[in-house]
Amino acid sequence: MELTIACKTRPAGSKPNALRRQGLLPAVLYGHNGTESVALTVDKKSAELLVKKASLNNTLIQLDVADMAWSGKALLREVQAHPWRGDLYHISFFSVGSHASIEVTVPVQFVGEAVGVKRDGGVLEQVLTEIEVQCSPDRVPEAIEVNVSNLEMGDALHVSELILPEGVKVLGDADRVVVTISQPKQAVESAEAGAESA
């Protein structure tokens, strides 16, 4: 999924609160030109919509900076909001256009129904909900699909067994468990109680 948002460069000396009163949100773009960062403003309503649809460090965003004559792909890197009101204060982007490969965090999505759940009444325990991957900016997957259909009671699926889209590499320990099929808690407790009374 790719989203688009228009920005403008932030006038030097402008106060963040004054910008917010004008319906604008302070933002910053990193990585556009080496280590240089660019101070931006974004329409507050557009930013709120973007934050609802985009995932941090995952969704590619087409950033159009009108008065800089620059547009390119970026990731939403950080969102600052009021702790309880939820009002946005500031957002930051990281330009990925000039990078051969980037590191992103992708959700894990389970498909199918495990044999151990359907047939044997087991419980599917999701150990990892997201995973860090490395890929080129145009190959960022929305999610890593994990088919659990063949998992039986007591089975565990590891990171090394994931089927990844072409050009996507998992970062971190390949021995980590992604999902397990375990016995229901009541069955374990009754088995333990039976062992104690025997």
Phi, psi and omega in degrees: 000131178237134181246161179234140175216140179265142181226168171225156176289146183277128179300138179301136177082001180288141182269132182306316181295323178296320178296317181297324179294336178272006180081018179249155180238129176295140179216167178217145177246121177256156171076005182290323182219078184068233182269358183292138175247151182240124178281129184232168166233148180230146174300128188299317181295320178297321180294319180298319179295318180298314183296328178292325185269330187267153174253141178302135175056025183222314186274129177283133181237131174275114183259121178248111179257098190304308187276005177247357183052041179232137170218148181185175182272142180214162172253147172284114189264321184209142177233123176251129182223160176298135187304321181242334178282335179080003179295136178289139177252320190194144173227153177229147181241155175233118182291132181243357185304322185268004184261133179292322177215151181229161176252125182227156176259126187238138178290152175263130184238124182269137176233150181085172177239125184295139177303318182296339177271310186293313186272320189253000178075021179287175180243129177277119180250114181276111182274317178250130177259341178210163185215145181268129181231164176238132180197173176284155184305330181273004180241018181293117179282148177290328179199160172259116181279136179235114179275117184258005187307321186270003182283130179254173179306129179089351180284153174223142178250131184257163179305320182297341182266359181291142175265114187257149174298156181301135177083005181249130181236134179280138176260153177095189186290122181285346181273357180298142178277133179266315183207148176228157172247113184240166179292148176301148184302319182299320181295319179295315181297318181291326177293321179292320179295321178296321180293322180291322183281342182287000000 
